[in-house]
Amino acid sequence: MDKDWSEKNKEIQKFISKEATFKEAVQKLIEFRKELFQQITWIVEGYPEKAFFQMPFAGARGYHSKTLAYSIWHIFRIEDIVAHEMIAEDEQILFGEKYLEKIASPIITTGNELEGNDIAEFSEKLNVQELYLYAKAVKESTDQLILRLQYKDLKRKFDEDTRKKLIDSKCVSTDENAFWLIDYWCGKDVKGLIQMPFSRHWIMHIEAMQRIKNRLCKIARKGADPVAICGLSCNHCFLGEWCGGCRTDYNVCSFATCSEDGICPNVKCCIKKNIDGCYGCTALETCEKGFYVPTNDGANAAKAQSLYIRKYGKKEFLKVQTRLHDKYDFEKTQEILGQDYKEALRILEDN
């Protein structure tokens, strides 16, 4: 488990156990869920549709053996069922807001019964954007439920009527890989449900989603030109595990994700001019498009790298990048190359 997430989760569980710190624990949990959900948002907003039904770890043991779409469905179906069928005893978001039709899911269950290629086939049928909106709606609904809880509510347990209600809802498959969930949930009190479906369960599956998207990016970059169109090195970028680079479909570079159509101005410009990258442009020195916008503190460092490529070629550029990273401890090139592109070019040439 991610060390930072693990520590935050431990603190929340500790605080939620005492009446004096219960309200503080609730606020911490809401903030933590917001932080975790941001990971899902970045994935949904940054990756192509095909990413959501790929299984790069097919056959492996663990949550990462699933798909991105399945992971989102699974997390929020469980939360929707637990929050509404058990705790709030009202209508699930899936049905109340007609998300089942919007998502085009062939099932209403948690998906625990699905295995192997069935997971990929199920995932490919889903409307990912509607799935994301469903997840967001469930999260927000649960947040409100958690905020309404009192400390005394934590000890509330669930009886045979709740168990029968869950079975009758058919939201949990009768398959042995899924049906155990009903007894598991009913064996918890409200506090136990908060500690698992509403927090720890998120962590485990979102970490798995990170592993999936990291592998997909790695696969996408295999054989692709590692030199970005603006002149950065994808091989040395601190976002390498998140981004497949602007020469692949897995491009989540900041200026791509900020652009309405997911294509950064530098890429658009180079396509229009039919050139390989900004280093092939005669207007490079004075360019203020995309990554080179003056308000970007990495603009001149990137420009210097493009100038270096123009002068010495991509092969030498990648070599100097490796030497810089071996010599210094840094994430962003502007930390070493500074804010003056002429001085930055000199530093590159000296290394």
C-alpha positions as CSV (number, residue, x, y, z in Angstrom):
1,M,0.0,0.0,0.0
2,D,1.2,3.5,-0.8
3,K,3.0,4.7,2.4
4,D,1.4,8.1,2.5
5,W,-2.1,6.7,1.9
6,S,-1.5,4.0,4.5
7,E,-0.5,6.6,7.1
8,K,-3.5,8.8,6.4
9,N,-5.8,5.8,6.6
10,K,-4.3,4.6,9.9
11,E,-4.8,8.1,11.4
12,I,-8.5,8.2,10.2
13,Q,-9.2,4.8,11.7
14,K,-7.6,5.8,15.0
15,F,-9.6,9.1,15.1
16,I,-12.9,7.5,14.1
17,S,-12.7,5.1,17.1
18,K,-13.0,7.9,19.7
19,E,-16.0,10.1,20.2
20,A,-13.8,13.1,21.0
21,T,-12.1,12.9,17.6
22,F,-15.0,11.5,15.5
23,K,-15.9,14.7,13.7
24,E,-12.3,15.4,12.9
25,A,-12.0,11.8,11.5
26,V,-15.0,12.4,9.3
27,Q,-13.4,15.6,7.8
28,K,-10.1,13.8,7.3
29,L,-11.9,10.9,5.6
30,I,-13.8,13.2,3.2
31,E,-10.6,15.0,2.3
32,F,-8.8,11.7,1.8
33,R,-11.5,10.4,-0.4
34,K,-11.3,13.6,-2.5
35,E,-7.5,13.0,-2.9
36,L,-8.0,9.4,-3.9
37,F,-10.8,10.2,-6.4
38,Q,-8.6,12.8,-8.1
39,Q,-6.5,9.8,-9.2
40,I,-9.5,8.4,-11.0
41,T,-10.3,11.8,-12.5
42,W,-6.8,12.1,-14.0
43,I,-7.0,8.6,-15.5
44,V,-10.5,9.2,-17.0
45,E,-9.5,12.6,-18.4
46,G,-6.1,11.6,-19.6
47,Y,-6.3,8.2,-21.2
48,P,-7.9,6.9,-24.5
49,E,-11.1,4.8,-24.5
50,K,-9.2,1.6,-25.4
51,A,-7.2,1.9,-22.1
52,F,-10.2,1.1,-20.0
53,F,-10.7,-2.4,-21.3
54,Q,-7.1,-3.5,-21.6
55,M,-5.7,-6.1,-19.2
56,P,-1.9,-5.7,-19.1
57,F,-1.6,-8.1,-16.1
58,A,-4.1,-10.7,-17.3
59,G,-3.7,-13.9,-15.4
60,A,-1.9,-12.3,-12.5
61,R,-3.1,-12.7,-8.9
62,G,-4.3,-9.4,-7.4
63,Y,-6.5,-6.4,-8.2
64,H,-4.2,-5.2,-10.9
65,S,-5.2,-8.2,-13.0
66,K,-8.5,-6.4,-13.9
67,T,-9.2,-3.4,-16.1
68,L,-9.5,0.3,-15.4
69,A,-13.2,0.3,-16.2
70,Y,-13.9,-2.8,-14.1
71,S,-12.0,-1.2,-11.1
72,I,-14.2,1.9,-11.2
73,W,-17.4,-0.1,-11.6
74,H,-16.4,-2.5,-8.8
75,I,-15.4,0.3,-6.3
76,F,-18.6,2.3,-6.7
77,R,-21.1,-0.6,-7.1
78,I,-20.0,-1.9,-3.7
79,E,-20.1,1.6,-2.2
80,D,-23.5,2.3,-3.7
81,I,-25.0,-1.0,-2.4
82,V,-23.5,-0.6,1.1
83,A,-24.3,3.1,1.5
84,H,-27.9,2.9,0.2
85,E,-29.2,-0.6,0.7
86,M,-27.6,-1.0,4.1
87,I,-26.9,2.3,5.9
88,A,-29.3,4.9,4.4
89,E,-31.9,2.2,3.4
90,D,-32.9,4.2,0.3
91,E,-32.6,3.9,-3.5
92,Q,-29.2,3.2,-5.0
93,I,-27.7,5.9,-7.3
94,L,-27.4,3.4,-10.1
95,F,-31.2,3.0,-10.3
96,G,-32.4,6.4,-9.0
97,E,-30.4,8.4,-11.5
98,K,-30.8,5.8,-14.4
99,Y,-27.0,5.3,-14.6
100,L,-27.5,1.6,-15.6
101,E,-28.9,2.7,-19.0
102,K,-26.4,5.5,-19.4
103,I,-23.4,3.3,-18.6
104,A,-24.8,0.5,-20.8
105,S,-23.8,-2.1,-18.3
106,P,-25.1,-5.6,-18.8
107,I,-24.9,-6.3,-15.1
108,I,-26.1,-4.7,-11.9
109,T,-23.8,-6.7,-9.6
110,T,-20.4,-5.8,-8.1
111,G,-18.6,-7.8,-10.8
112,N,-16.9,-10.2,-8.4
113,E,-18.2,-13.1,-10.4
114,L,-16.4,-12.1,-13.6
115,E,-13.1,-13.6,-14.5
116,G,-10.5,-13.5,-17.2
117,N,-11.7,-12.4,-20.6
118,D,-15.2,-11.8,-19.3
119,I,-13.8,-8.8,-17.4
120,A,-12.4,-7.3,-20.6
121,E,-15.6,-8.0,-22.6
122,F,-17.7,-6.4,-19.8
123,S,-15.4,-3.4,-19.6
124,E,-15.5,-2.7,-23.4
125,K,-19.3,-2.4,-23.3
126,L,-19.3,0.4,-20.7
127,N,-19.6,4.1,-21.5
128,V,-16.6,5.3,-19.5
129,Q,-17.6,8.9,-19.3
130,E,-21.0,7.9,-17.8
131,L,-19.3,5.4,-15.5
132,Y,-17.1,8.3,-14.2
133,L,-20.2,10.4,-13.6
134,Y,-21.8,7.5,-11.7
135,A,-18.7,7.1,-9.6
136,K,-18.7,10.8,-8.8
137,A,-22.4,10.8,-7.9
138,V,-21.9,7.8,-5.6
139,K,-18.9,9.4,-3.9
140,E,-20.7,12.7,-3.3
141,S,-23.8,10.8,-2.0
142,T,-21.6,8.8,0.4
143,D,-19.7,11.9,1.5
144,Q,-23.1,13.4,2.5
145,L,-24.1,10.2,4.3
146,I,-20.8,10.2,6.3
147,L,-21.2,13.8,7.3
148,R,-24.7,13.1,8.7
149,L,-23.5,10.2,10.9
150,Q,-23.2,10.6,14.6
151,Y,-20.7,8.7,16.7
152,K,-23.5,6.6,18.2
153,D,-24.4,5.4,14.7
154,L,-21.1,3.6,14.3
155,K,-22.2,0.6,16.5
156,R,-25.3,-0.1,14.5
157,K,-25.4,-3.7,13.3
158,F,-27.3,-5.4,10.5
159,D,-29.8,-8.2,10.9
160,E,-31.3,-11.0,8.8
161,D,-33.7,-8.6,7.2
162,T,-30.8,-6.6,5.8
163,R,-29.2,-9.8,4.5
164,K,-32.5,-10.8,2.8
165,K,-32.8,-7.4,1.3
166,L,-29.4,-7.6,-0.2
167,I,-30.1,-11.1,-1.7
168,D,-33.5,-9.9,-3.1
169,S,-31.8,-6.9,-4.7
170,K,-29.8,-9.3,-6.9
171,C,-26.9,-6.7,-6.8
172,V,-24.6,-9.4,-5.6
173,S,-24.1,-12.5,-7.8
174,T,-24.9,-15.9,-6.3
175,D,-21.5,-17.0,-7.7
176,E,-19.3,-18.2,-4.9
177,N,-16.7,-15.5,-5.8
178,A,-19.3,-12.9,-5.0
179,F,-22.0,-14.1,-2.6
180,W,-19.6,-14.1,0.4
181,L,-19.8,-10.3,0.2
182,I,-23.3,-10.3,1.8
183,D,-22.2,-12.2,4.9
184,Y,-19.0,-10.1,5.0
185,W,-21.0,-6.8,5.0
186,C,-23.6,-8.0,7.4
187,G,-20.9,-9.1,9.8
188,K,-19.8,-5.5,10.1
189,D,-21.2,-2.6,12.0
190,V,-21.4,0.9,10.4
191,K,-17.9,1.7,11.6
192,G,-16.6,-1.5,9.9
193,L,-18.2,-0.5,6.6
194,I,-16.7,2.9,6.8
195,Q,-13.3,1.4,7.4
196,M,-13.5,-1.0,4.4
197,P,-15.8,-0.1,1.4
198,F,-15.5,3.6,2.0
199,S,-11.8,3.9,2.5
200,R,-9.4,0.9,2.4
201,H,-11.2,-0.7,-0.5
202,W,-10.7,2.5,-2.5
203,I,-6.9,2.5,-1.7
204,M,-6.4,-1.1,-2.9
205,H,-8.2,-0.7,-6.2
206,I,-6.9,2.7,-7.0
207,E,-3.4,1.5,-6.4
208,A,-4.2,-1.4,-8.8
209,M,-5.4,1.2,-11.3
210,Q,-2.1,3.0,-11.1
211,R,-0.2,-0.2,-11.8
212,I,-2.5,-0.9,-14.8
213,K,-2.1,2.6,-16.3
214,N,1.7,2.6,-15.7
215,R,2.0,-0.6,-17.6
216,L,-0.2,0.6,-20.4
217,C,2.0,3.8,-20.7
218,K,5.1,1.6,-20.8
219,I,3.7,-0.6,-23.5
220,A,2.5,2.5,-25.5
221,R,6.0,4.0,-25.4
222,K,7.8,0.9,-26.6
223,G,9.2,1.7,-30.0
224,A,7.9,5.3,-29.9
225,D,10.2,8.3,-30.3
226,P,11.2,9.3,-26.7
227,V,11.8,12.9,-27.7
228,A,8.7,15.0,-27.2
229,I,7.6,17.4,-30.0
230,C,8.4,20.4,-27.7
231,G,11.9,19.1,-27.1
232,L,11.5,17.3,-23.7
233,S,12.8,13.8,-23.1
234,C,10.0,11.3,-22.2
235,N,12.7,8.9,-21.0
236,H,13.7,11.4,-18.3
237,C,10.4,13.0,-17.4
238,F,9.2,12.7,-13.8
239,L,5.7,12.0,-15.2
240,G,7.0,9.0,-17.2
241,E,4.8,6.5,-15.3
242,W,1.7,8.7,-16.0
243,C,2.3,9.7,-19.6
244,G,2.9,7.7,-22.7
245,G,4.2,10.9,-24.5
246,C,2.8,13.1,-27.2
247,R,3.7,10.6,-29.9
248,T,1.2,8.0,-28.4
249,D,-2.4,7.8,-27.5
250,Y,-1.5,7.9,-23.9
251,N,-0.5,11.5,-23.8
252,V,-1.2,13.2,-20.5
253,C,1.4,15.9,-20.7
254,S,0.1,19.0,-18.8
255,F,-0.4,21.1,-22.0
256,A,-2.3,18.3,-23.6
257,T,-4.6,17.8,-20.7
258,C,-5.2,21.5,-20.5
259,S,-6.2,21.7,-24.1
260,E,-9.8,21.3,-25.1
261,D,-9.2,18.5,-27.6
262,G,-6.3,16.9,-25.7
263,I,-3.7,18.1,-28.2
264,C,-1.2,20.7,-27.1
265,P,-0.5,23.8,-29.2
266,N,3.1,22.7,-30.0
267,V,1.8,19.4,-31.4
268,K,-0.9,21.2,-33.5
269,C,1.6,23.7,-34.8
270,C,4.2,21.0,-35.8
271,I,1.5,18.9,-37.6
272,K,0.3,22.0,-39.5
273,K,3.9,22.8,-40.5
274,N,4.6,19.2,-41.3
275,I,7.7,19.1,-39.1
276,D,8.9,16.5,-36.6
277,G,9.2,18.8,-33.7
278,C,9.7,22.4,-32.5
279,Y,13.4,22.0,-33.1
280,G,12.7,22.0,-36.8
281,C,11.0,25.4,-36.7
282,T,12.7,28.6,-37.7
283,A,10.5,30.6,-35.3
284,L,11.6,28.5,-32.2
285,E,13.7,31.3,-30.5
286,T,10.7,33.7,-30.3
287,C,7.9,31.1,-30.0
288,E,5.4,31.5,-27.1
289,K,3.0,28.7,-28.0
290,G,2.0,25.9,-25.6
291,F,4.9,24.7,-23.5
292,Y,6.8,27.9,-24.4
293,V,4.2,30.3,-23.0
294,P,6.2,32.8,-20.8
295,T,4.1,32.0,-17.7
296,N,5.4,28.4,-17.8
297,D,8.5,28.3,-15.6
298,G,9.9,25.4,-17.7
299,A,9.4,27.3,-21.1
300,N,13.0,28.4,-21.5
301,A,14.5,25.1,-20.4
302,A,12.3,23.3,-23.0
303,K,13.3,25.8,-25.6
304,A,17.0,25.3,-24.9
305,Q,16.5,21.5,-25.3
306,S,14.9,22.0,-28.7
307,L,17.8,24.2,-29.7
308,Y,20.2,21.6,-28.6
309,I,18.4,18.9,-30.6
310,R,18.4,21.3,-33.7
311,K,22.2,21.7,-33.3
312,Y,23.3,18.2,-32.2
313,G,20.5,15.8,-32.9
314,K,18.2,13.6,-30.8
315,K,20.7,10.9,-30.0
316,E,23.2,13.4,-28.4
317,F,20.3,15.1,-26.6
318,L,19.2,11.9,-24.9
319,K,22.8,11.2,-23.9
320,V,23.2,14.6,-22.3
321,Q,19.9,14.2,-20.5
322,T,21.2,10.9,-19.0
323,R,24.4,12.6,-18.0
324,L,22.5,15.4,-16.3
325,H,20.3,13.0,-14.4
326,D,23.3,11.0,-13.3
327,K,25.1,14.1,-12.1
328,Y,22.2,15.9,-10.4
329,D,19.1,15.0,-8.4
330,F,16.2,16.8,-10.0
331,E,12.7,16.2,-11.4
332,K,12.2,19.1,-13.7
333,T,14.8,20.3,-16.1
334,Q,14.3,23.9,-15.2
335,E,15.7,23.1,-11.8
336,I,19.1,22.6,-13.5
337,L,18.8,24.7,-16.7
338,G,17.2,27.7,-15.2
339,Q,15.1,30.4,-16.8
340,D,17.4,31.8,-19.6
341,Y,17.3,29.6,-22.7
342,K,20.8,30.8,-23.9
343,E,22.4,30.0,-20.5
344,A,20.5,26.7,-20.5
345,L,21.8,25.8,-23.9
346,R,25.3,26.5,-22.6
347,I,24.8,24.1,-19.6
348,L,23.6,21.4,-22.0
349,E,26.6,21.9,-24.2
350,D,29.0,21.8,-21.2
351,N,27.6,18.4,-20.1
